[in-house]
């Protein structure tokens, strides 16, 4: 029996909850801070300082930062969905809207302790149901003498003997909910009951007629609360691996009959099967597998009617944990061992026949030596024995570990790792655009903390442009407005920190799932482009009249030359290369602009050599582009590409479109944005009205852009660019993520140009809010790029390598993950856990860089030249200050 734990309700990735993970979460400063804020807001509501709607909105937002449990189930693929659920045997019971949850529990605890139910002892001891101490602190009575009047007889009795326990003994966890207005119970489900049946039964025990009938979803999350919110916990029953089988003497589907019914109980304190019990409980036709395997922390126990060794049921040789007191890791580079073993078995031709089991175990053990530190005890815990005698199988493992073998990992093992990583990545949605906690955005120490939240104080122009937009679309709109704004500039230049002059060459892609509301950017763009469209309409009318005149004359008649000054800025992307070159020539240094509903419309410019990607690059670089033709009627020109554009697409189409050029340059030159996915059943977002007053307020900013000429010097933007470069460089050093570093170079140029556009539009006046907004904008752009293309860039740069080169969660500060004093081996293990290659040379280079930068100091050296000990000078555990401004986002967001 296991249950799950996850970083937040927004994440779909779930792992098996251990006591360490549970108590680490309940003692987390984030959990304490969130629940404290909710409690403060509740007091404000009770004092009348906050209305109920605002309180509920704030509470919902804050709870998204809390880690969660999934008490009802674990999940086969580590992904929280009902189809993959493995029921835990637990049920949640919620009591909402009670003014005093602690007092309520004290009252009900006495009631539940008095309610007795009969059980049949299948095996083992029962603890006292009436002890006033927490269950986790109770001692099991193992004496042969009768128990006291307040204790249940704990002597060993024959199987099937009847005992009495209280309803309280079935409860394993009770805590106050994060809202401080409710109570949550986690209890063991009696056998034969569904979640709904168990809910109804518990409501009868509590005398609660208005219980929450919706708590019957196996994937339902339960928010983790601080330790002082926990009123009762039975650690042994909550975390021990066991099988619980309750069945009613009468109708098991009738909860009403349970109060006086007899139950059959088998559990840990209500006793777990011993190893000998498991070994003796073999079924015919199962290749001598135990009917119930002890399982592992990552997979369900093998069912009693399983035949053979199912791929998902590879378990540790039927051994009970007591037989292997030493505890070993359950994952290799983030991949569960049973998945790696499954792939190795497939590569070796499948499970062995009866006569070849021993030799197969020998071969498999030889390969597992590379994954288990050449430790036979470790291998014994994870290797399947395919029905072979355990003693003989373990002797074979010892024999395999005693032979000499190459220090180089065999190709078959590398292939198994690669296949398992690919399968795990697909199952967990690693690198998926729907993985809401990518980049650890709910962690206050993360570089991308709360990346979807814009700064509280915004530049006046941005504040105006998003004022009519629902809040969920505002980050996307705030990025989409820059290409049309920049298209109003003419011959206006900005000198970057490398002394290279740039024009405002800005393009943006809004990448979000179907139906997410990508059209939110349309109205703001329409209002910005209104003046250009009016001028374009006049020029298009001149062009139309000239074409009509030419068409009215015969082929041999003299035709008037093409009119001069046909400056048409907004173009239709569905045009040929000659038309594109001609439009740029006639624009006379004005920017062309296009809004593209789908990326594949760029294919019209593709030509024979994928020129559409080259045009994207030249548009940012302000490079030369053109064509030479022989014909007198053909366009022969070379022009500078001044072309700003907006495009929309879905994540899959975006990845597919850029897949072959992911490392060639277009991606880093484009600003990306997304739209946060709304919960199912959310209300429809409502827009404001874009009226004449909006246009009138926008006009001064547009006029300022139209008036600007020449080289514009903005010292504040220059200082900001230098600061952002250093912040990105420091995070690159700490995360050792070279993809982040490579993308950050041009992302910083884009951010600088956005700052300059805002500066010019504001009448050459700088605002402090511009700095906050541009810093957030750059990190938001980088987060979107890493989420979309991070793994693809790694794969393309390391083609042929079998080892994953990136963490699917995004770049993280590796120094924060290390203890205050650590060794080279500790650092290498952290790198491996985060998905980096196992390369001692690169690890040493990174540590030398940290030492040079003053992040760490070397304090000790053993006789082994590799055994350095380092002490952190920054990002100390438990320190309130990280001593580095680049590790966290500005306070405004």
C-alpha positions, 0 to 999 in steps of 0.5 A, spaced: 500 500 500 503 506 497 500 513 496 503 519 492 506 526 493 507 531 487 510 538 487 504 542 486 496 541 484 499 544 477 504 538 476 502 531 473 508 528 475 507 524 482 512 519 485 511 514 491 511 518 498 516 516 503 516 518 510 522 522 509 519 526 503 512 527 507 516 530 513 520 534 509 514 537 505 510 538 512 516 542 515 517 546 508 518 554 509 514 554 503 508 550 506 508 554 512 508 561 509 503 559 504 498 557 510 500 563 514 498 567 508 491 564 508 490 564 515 492 571 515 487 572 509 481 569 513 482 573 519 482 579 514 475 576 511 472 575 518 474 582 520 470 585 514 477 587 511 476 582 505 470 580 501 469 572 500 470 572 493 477 576 494 479 571 499 477 565 495 481 567 489 487 569 493 486 562 497 486 558 490 492 562 488 496 560 494 494 553 494 497 552 487 504 553 491 503 547 496 505 540 494 500 535 494 499 528 496 494 523 492 492 518 498 487 514 494 493 512 489 500 511 486 500 511 478 504 506 474 507 511 469 508 516 475 503 521 471 497 523 475 491 520 471 485 515 473 487 511 468 494 509 471 491 509 478 494 503 483 489 504 489 492 505 495 487 502 500 486 509 503 480 514 502 480 521 504 474 524 508 473 532 508 469 536 513 468 543 511 466 549 513 467 548 521 469 554 525 473 550 530 476 544 526 481 542 532 475 542 537 471 538 532 476 532 532 477 532 539 470 531 540 469 526 534 475 522 536 472 520 543 466 517 539 470 513 534 474 510 539 467 508 542 465 505 536 467 497 536 467 493 530 469 486 529 475 483 525 477 476 523 485 476 525 488 473 518 495 474 521 499 478 527 497 483 532 493 489 533 494 495 537 490 498 542 484 502 539 483 506 546 490 509 547 490 517 548 497 517 545 498 518 537 498 511 534 505 512 531 508 512 538 504 506 541 508 500 542 505 493 540 504 489 546 507 482 544 507 479 551 503 472 552 499 475 558 492 478 557 492 485 555 489 490 560 482 492 560 483 498 555 487 494 550 486 489 545 489 482 546 495 482 542 497 475 543 498 470 537 491 467 535 490 462 530 488 465 523 481 467 523 480 468 530 475 474 532 478 481 535 474 487 536 477 494 534 475 501 534 473 505 528 479 510 530 484 504 529 482 505 521 484 512 521 491 514 519 492 521 518 488 527 521 489 534 519 486 541 519 486 543 511 490 549 508 483 554 509 483 553 516 476 552 516 476 544 515 478 537 517 481 532 513 481 524 515 485 519 511 483 512 513 483 505 511 478 502 506 474 496 508 474 490 503 469 490 498 467 497 498 468 503 493 471 510 495 464 512 495 461 506 499 467 508 504 465 515 504 458 513 506 460 509 511 465 514 515 459 519 514 455 514 518 461 513 524 461 521 524 454 522 524 455 527 518 450 527 513 452 533 509 459 530 507 463 531 500 460 526 496 465 528 490 471 525 494 471 519 489 476 520 484 483 516 485 487 522 482 484 527 487 490 531 490 490 533 498 494 539 499 500 538 504 499 542 510 505 544 516 506 540 521 502 544 526 496 543 522 497 535 523 492 533 529 493 525 528 498 521 524 499 513 525 506 513 521 507 506 521 500 504 518 501 510 513 507 508 510 508 501 511 508 496 505 502 492 506 496 488 504 489 490 507 483 486 505 477 487 509 471 483 507 464 483 511 461 477 513 454 479 510 453 484 504 460 487 503 456 492 499 452 495 504 456 500 509 450 500 513 451 493 515 458 494 517 458 497 524 456 490 527 459 486 522 465 482 522 471 484 518 477 480 515 483 484 517 491 484 514 495 489 515 502 492 518 500 493 525 494 489 523 500 485 521 504 485 515 505 478 512 512 476 514 517 473 508 516 466 510 508 467 509 510 470 502 514 465 500 509 459 502 504 463 499 505 461 492 500 459 486 501 453 481 502 456 474 506 462 476 513 460 475 514 459 483 512 467 484 509 469 490 502 470 490 503 477 493 510 480 492 513 485 497 514 490 491 518 496 491 517 503 492 515 505 485 511 499 482 505 495 485 505 489 488 504 483 484 497 480 484 496 473 486 493 471 479 499 474 475 502 469 470 509 469 469 513 476 470 509 482 467 513 487 464 510 492 470 511 487 475 519 486 475 520 486 483 526 484 488 526 477 487 520 476 492 525 478 498 522 481 504 525 488 506 527 485 512 532 480 508 536 486 505 537 491 511 541 495 507 537 501 503 539 502 496 537 507 491 530 505 487 532 510 481 538 510 476 539 517 473 531 518 475 529 512 471 526 507 476 530 500 476 524 496 474 524 500 467 531 499 466 531 491 467 525 491 463 528 494 457 534 490 458 530 483 458 527 486 451 534 487 448 536 480 451 530 477 447 525 476 452 524 472 459 528 466 459 525 459 458 525 454 464 532 451 462 535 457 461 533 461 467 540 461 471 544 463 465 540 469 463 540 471 471 548 471 470 548 475 464 543 480 466 547 481 473 553 482 469 550 488 466 546 490 472 553 491 475 554 497 471 548 500 474 548 498 481 555 500 483 558 493 482 554 491 488 551 484 489 547 486 495 544 492 491 543 487 484 539 482 489 534 487 491 532 489 484 533 483 479 527 478 477 529 471 478 523 468 473 521 463 478 528 460 479 530 458 486 532 464 490 538 461 493 541 459 487 539 465 483 543 469 488 549 465 488 549 466 481 549 474 482 555 473 487 558 469 481 557 474 476 559 480 480 566 476 482 568 475 474 572 481 471 569 485 466 571 491 462 570 498 465 567 501 459 559 500 459 557 495 454 552 498 448 546 494 450 546 497 457 547 504 454 541 502 449 537 500 455 538 507 459 536 511 452 530 507 451 528 507 458 529 514 458 525 515 452 519 511 455 519 515 461 520 522 458 514 520 454 510 517 460 511 523 464 510 528 459 518 531 460 519 537 456 512 537 455 509 544 454 503 542 459 508 541 464 506 546 468 511 546 474 517 546 468 523 550 471 520 549 478 516 556 477 513 555 484 519 555 488 521 562 491 528 560 490 527 558 482 530 563 477 523 562 474 519 563 480 512 565 478 514 566 471 506 567 469 505 573 474 507 580 471 510 585 475 505 589 479 508 596 476 508 596 469 510 601 464 504 606 462 504 604 455 504 596 456 499 597 462 494 601 457 495 595 451 493 590 456 488 594 460 482 591 456 485 584 456 483 578 461 488 577 466 490 570 463 492 573 457 496 579 459 503 576 459 502 574 452 499 580 449 505 584 453 510 580 448 506 580 442 505 588 442 512 589 440 513 587 433 507 592 431 510 598 435 517 597 433 514 597 426 513 605 427 520 606 427 524 609 421 531 609 421 532 609 428 538 606 431 540 603 438 547 601 440 548 595 444 553 593 450 558 590 444 558 597 441 554 594 435 548 598 432 541 595 432 534 597 429 528 595 433 528 588 429 523 584 433 518 578 432 514 574 436 511 567 436 505 566 441 505 558 442 499 555 446 494 549 445 488 549 441 482 553 444 487 557 449 485 564 446 491 566 442 486 571 438 487 575 445 493 579 441 489 581 435 485 587 438 491 590 441 495 589 434 489 592 430 489 598 434 497 599 434 497 598 426 491 602 425 495 608 422 499 604 418 493 601 415 490 607 413 496 609 409 497 602 406 490 603 404 491 609 400 498 606 397 494 600 395 489 604 391 494 607 387 497 600 386 491 598 384 489 603 379 496 602 376 495 595 375 488 596 372 491 601 367 496 596 365 491 591 364 487 595 359 493 596 354 495 591 349 501 587 350 505 592 345 502 598 348 507 603 352 505 602 359 506 607 365 512 605 369 510 603 376 508 609 381 514 611 385 513 612 393 509 605 394 510 605 401 506 599 403 508 596 410 503 591 412 504 585 407 500 578 406 505 573 408 502 569 402 507 572 397 513 570 393 520 571 394 520 577 388 514 580 391 517 580 398 524 583 395 520 588 391 515 590 397 522 591 402 525 596 396 519 600 395 518 601 403 524 606 403 527 603 410 520 602 413 519 596 416 514 591 413 510 587 418 505 581 418 501 577 423 501 570 421 495 566 424 499 559 422 507 558 422 506 554 416 504 560 412 511 562 412 512 556 407 510 561 401 517 564 402 521 557 402 523 557 395 528 551 394 533 552 399 529 553 406 529 561 405 524 562 410 528 560 415 534 565 413 529 571 412 527 570 419 534 570 421 536 576 417 530 580 419 533 580 426 540 581 424 538 587 419 542 583 413 542 583 406 537 579 402 535 579 394 535 576 388 539 576 381 535 575 375 536 576 367 529 577 365 527 585 364 521 584 367 524 580 373 525 583 380 533 584 381 534 587 387 538 587 394 535 590 400 536 590 408 531 585 411 526 590 415 521 585 417 517 585 424 512 579 425 507 576 429 505 568 429 501 563 433 501 556 433 500 550 437 506 547 441 507 541 437 506 544 430 512 549 433 516 544 435 515 540 428 516 546 424 523 548 427 525 541 428 531 541 423 533 548 424 533 548 432 540 549 433 541 554 426 539 560 429 532 562 428 529 560 435 534 564 439 532 571 434 525 570 436 521 572 442 516 567 445 510 567 449 505 562 451 498 562 455 497 558 461 492 553 461 485 554 464 482 549 469 477 545 466 470 548 466 473 555 468 468 561 466 469 565 459 474 570 460 471 577 458 474 583 454 474 590 455 471 595 450 476 598 445 473 604 444 475 611 441 478 613 448 483 607 448 485 610 441 486 617 443 490 615 449 494 610 445 496 616 440 501 620 443 505 613 444 505 612 437 506 619 435 513 619 439 515 612 435 514 616 428 518 622 430 524 618 432 530 618 428 537 617 428 541 614 434 538 614 440 542 613 447 538 611 453 543 610 458 538 606 463 537 601 458 544 600 457 546 599 464 540 594 465 542 590 459 549 589 462 546 587 469 541 582 465 547 579 462 551 578 468 545 575 472 544 570 466 551 569 466 551 567 474 545 563 473 549 559 467 555 558 472 550 555 477 546 551 473 552 549 468 546 549 463 549 551 456 543 551 452 540 556 457 547 560 456 546 560 449 539 562 448 540 568 453 545 572 449 540 574 444 534 574 449 538 579 452 539 583 445 531 582 444 530 585 452 534 591 450 530 593 444 524 592 448 526 597 453 529 602 448 522 601 444 518 603 451 523 609 452 522 612 445 514 611 446 514 614 452 517 621 449 525 619 451 523 618 458 525 612 463 521 609 468 523 604 473 517 600 471 521 599 464 526 595 468 522 591 472 518 589 466 524 588 461 527 583 466 521 579 467 520 579 459 527 576 458 526 571 463 519 569 461 522 569 453 527 564 456 523 560 460 518 559 454 524 557 449 527 552 454 520 549 455 519 548 448 526 547 445 531 545 451 531 538 450 531 538 442 537 543 442 541 538 447 539 532 443 541 536 436 548 538 439 549 531 442 547 527 436 549 520 438 550 520 445 546 515 449 546 520 456 541 525 457 544 532 457 539 536 461 534 536 466 527 535 464 525 540 469 529 546 466 535 549 468 536 549 476 541 552 481 546 546 482 549 549 488 542 550 492 542 542 491 548 541 495 549 541 502 553 546 505 560 542 505 560 537 499 565 533 495 567 532 488 563 525 488 557 529 491 557 534 486 557 529 480 551 525 483 547 532 483 549 533 476 547 526 474 540 527 478 539 533 474 540 529 467 547 531 466 553 527 463 557 523 468 564 527 466 569 528 471 573 533 467 567 538 466 565 537 473 572 539 475 572 545 471 565 547 474 568 547 481 574 551 479 569 556 476 565 556 482 571 557 487 574 562 482 567 566 483 567 566 490 561 561 491 565 555 494 572 555 498 576 548 498 577 546 505 580 539 505 584 534 500 585 527 502 590 522 499 586 521 493 587 527 489 579 527 487 577 527 494 576 535 495 571 537 500 568 544 498 564 549 503 559 553 500 560 561 501 553 562 497 546 559 497 547 556 504 542 551 507 537 555 511 540 561 510 535 567 509 539 570 504 542 567 498 547 572 497 546 573 490 541 577 486 541 573 480 538 567 484 531 570 485 526 574 481 525 581 483 520 582 489 515 585 484 514 579 481 
